């Protein structure tokens, strides 16, 4: 009556909190996912969740199956890892670089899980801000790069991890805090605080200010997210951050988060990998672990499109 796919889809529904996002994560259409749940509910003679509720509410039957999923799915992943070891491919190298200051929030738990599961894989992590990591990946010096700026390079595949919205942080008392959303010209009189990264690698410039031919009144840099937000809260400027990095502070009323443009400014984070590494068992497991960890720990991220 029950199949593993049922537990996986129910687990995805809880993590996504909507049928649309759950379908995206599972690479299914919303219609196909709805049909799968309807079929299971008819088999069981029980309703699993209450439709059209926000946040999504599970019934007692749904909660019981989620308990089962929480117990079985980690065991399934562990068994799949063991089988991969038995089939070979337990050893290898995973040297990675990261082009995202705020990504350590989900990357470090991912690395901890991966290290425990693949102790024979040589693991190394570097910041990608002092050199060009994507060319280094193409040369074979690296095995994976976390980036939101994919470049067309021969032999490099970009596996999407998740999509996020970039938001503007302003002081609670700032005049822009009352706006429904921010326009480029609103920043003409502002000091823009950003990480110490070239402006052509920052979406706030390349996709928001530059197309409107707007230059902020001033810029300053800070290496740490908490330093940037301390400056913002003190009225020393504004800054642009991913929604997951900003949520921790805006939800506590430390600063105010505002949408950039009427429709928002969205970006996708990718894992850049050489094509010859895509089928390595430890690489596949790292990508799955990274996606699971990010969806479980980050606020406001959503499933992204297929690899490019």
Steps between C-alpha positions, in 0.01 A plus 500: 500500500778741595800565278818694560394758241196579717721573800735710287217708354337552840837605643552742209152646557578575863831664412355705212172590675311501168414258222657730239842514667492130595433410137793718389737331743394155382509601132131416462206700375258624764230290335709183524580564865136572587399177325760306699367632831139438398582142403675437833215653702251280315710193577522590867149632533645797687575864425868587546492880500249785484491663158524876450641577845794731567712382669420148386326286765546124514239264642581240765551245222734734315702570814535127566637442151739792544634332814560190291670706229727668756604158629540316169634752248829568686549122526435470127759767424750323727436167326545662158836638615608156621401345168695767315807411708453132425481583130819707523551875484543545875821695469563816307558872530251779554676835498248781486487878500211725591404833343243588765578665834166404654495137384687359798171485693393190306830385349676418827227258622508343152876450521471352852247241381703424189823453693335245730348311205810505274806497729730380219428799275763772523304816580623858475320837501624840385354846456458589135547874546878525471524310168287393203350166612311402183810497277675306779213249488536463124876441541439227756640689798152491660215249487201717593422872518194651669401802292208714389687624189531211253742546212487301177803273534566181306448190711334682792146418611301724734271308735242733659481480877217746567352835399486791743388863509748782558360761741609844616566549871424847637484643851156474658472879518623555143251673264531206257371263769147618425518440125323196349814431297824671401572661162856555368470878531419459871865407555648806327539677836601193700827342609498140377684253722615177340750219536854571370419364153532662157178678408461299179440194720226664709138475381405825671721676245483281187126423510348792691701825504707480179206430263329811640824702475487579873806537721470501881628807680772294664624144552683325782590139565480263793619140508243362744121497469457601864728802444296610199174477692645683800587788267153488344325498839714800603383697196839493326367357174295224338602156374374224273495141631339167415167453675632208707792705635278798580206309651675435832535876559181636342280244681632634833433860400869589484470643148227522235514291182362649177440349157713632213264600221130423479560138398808439713859414413557123486815296446599134495791343682684230307754228564743516207650158429717351226305257285737213583413534872123506471454124530739447791291349785644736760429803279137396448462452874657839576252674268203318656624583850553865405147531362344324800692717746423827324126432477492387863691796643450802274195724503342600170696286252324306224580227253692610192489393137700210359875496447652711223 
